[in-house]
């Protein structure tokens, strides 16, 4: 969601990450070097694929005009460098994303939002709907987040204007 365009190498969805050689950024099983059959059904059965997450992210990207542009990217402060928070706004469509950059450990932070960048008053509180989980929270200028790799590595929030529906799950915290 950070960039309006993205691509992944075949095998990435199966979390293949063996380097070509020590310290290399290239992967051993890259289609750059070979054609490799992959067992997608077994990966899905064993839970070793991120294909459903990639599919969901693509669906979210198609549904939100704010995610179709690059130059509308704005970062928000987190008090933990292992988490990144950014938003994109296009007209009335506002998307706020919080991502755990640590693939091994749960990370927590307080996210401080630049409310005017979201098209909101500094002291406003609005419902944010997580497009990944379906849950809705009430967020203001500062918010607690806890993200777990493998379970909830990110939130992709649709920021709802005050005239939008009330939140289904109250509270400022997010887990």
N, C-alpha and C positions, 0 to 999 in steps of 0.2 A: 504493500500500500504506500510505501515511501515514494516510489517512482511509478509513473503511470504505465510504464512498460517494463516487463521483466521476462526472463526465461530461465529454464533450468535444464540441466543435462539429464538425459535418460539415466535412470538409476538413482538420481537424487531423491525421488519420491520414496525409494526403498531405504533411504539413509545410508547408501553406499558411500564410504569416505576413506577407503584405503588409498594412501598416496602412491603415485607412480614410483617414487623413490623418497628416501628420508628427506624431509624438509621441502618437498615439492608441493606446489599448489595444484598440480594436475593429478587427476584420479587414475588409479590403475585400470579400472574397468570402464574408462571413458570411451564413448563411441568414436572418439578421435583416433583411437588405435585399433578398435575391433568392433565387430557386431556381437553383442552378447544377449542371448535369450534371458529373459527375466521371468520369474515365477510370481506374477502379480497376485494370483489367487492364494497361494501359501502366505505371502506377505500380509495380505488382508486378514487371513484367518489367524495369523500369529501376532497381529498388531504391530508389525514392523514396517508399516508404510505411513507416510504422511499425505498420501494421495487424497483422502477425504478432506483434509485441512486445505490443501492447495485448491481443490475444487470449490470449497466453501469461500475461500478468499477471492477466487475469480468471480464467483457469483456476487459477492459483496462489491467488488470493484465495478462490475457492470451496472449495479443498481445505484451507485453514487457518483454523480457528475463531479463532485469534489475530488475524487480519486483519479479522474481522467487527465489532470493537469500536473505539471511539475513545479511551476513557479508560485504556487499558492501554499507551499510548505512552510510551516511555522513550528518551531520547537518550543517546548514548555519545560520549566525547571523540575528536576527530580532531586531529592536529597540522597540518592544512591546511584552511583555511576554505572551500576549493572542494569539499570532500567533506563529506557529512552521513551520520551513522550513527545508526540508531535500531532499537529492538526492540519487539516486541509479544508478550505472553505470555497464554495462556488455558489454564489447567490444564497439561497436559503438552505442549501445542503452543507452541513458541517459534520466532518468525521474527525474524531479524536482517537488516536492509537497509543497504547502503552505496551511496550514489549520488554520481556526479560531477555537480556543479552547473554545471560549465563545458562548454558545448556545443561548444567549439572546440579545447580542448587536453587532452591526457592529464594526469591528476593522480595523484599518489602521496601516501600518508599512512600513518602508524602509527595504528591504531585501538586505543584503550584501552577495554576492555569493563568495565562495571559487572557483574561476575559474579553477585552476589546478585540483581540485577534479572532475570537470565536463569534464576534458580533453581539456580545453580551455586555451588560453593565457590570462594573467591578464587583458589586456585592450581590449579583443575581445568582439564583440557584435554579438549576434546570434538570429535567430528566435526561439521562443518557442511557441509550439502549445498546447493550452489547450484542452486536450482530453475530458473534461466534457462539454465545451461550443462550441467547434469547432473554437474558435477565435485564431488568431495568433498575437503575439506581438514581438517587438524587445527588447531583454534584454541584459544588460551588467553587470558590477560588482555590481551596486546598482540600485534598482528598487522599485517603490512604488506599494503597494497592498492595496486594500480595499475589505474586505470580509463581506458579510451579511448573518447571519443565515437565513435559510429558502429560500434564493434566490441563493446565491453563497457562500456556507460555505468553499469552497476549490478550489484550482487550481491543476490540475494534468497535468503538462507541459511535452511534449516530446521536448527535446532540440535538435534542428536541427543543424547539422553541416553546416558551411558556404556554402558548395556546394548544400545544400538543397534549396527548393523553397523559394522565397521571401515572407515576411509576407503579409497577406491579409489586416490586420488592423494595421496601423503604430502606433508609439508612444511607449514610455517606460513605461507609466503608465498602470495599470490594475485595472479594477473596477468590 
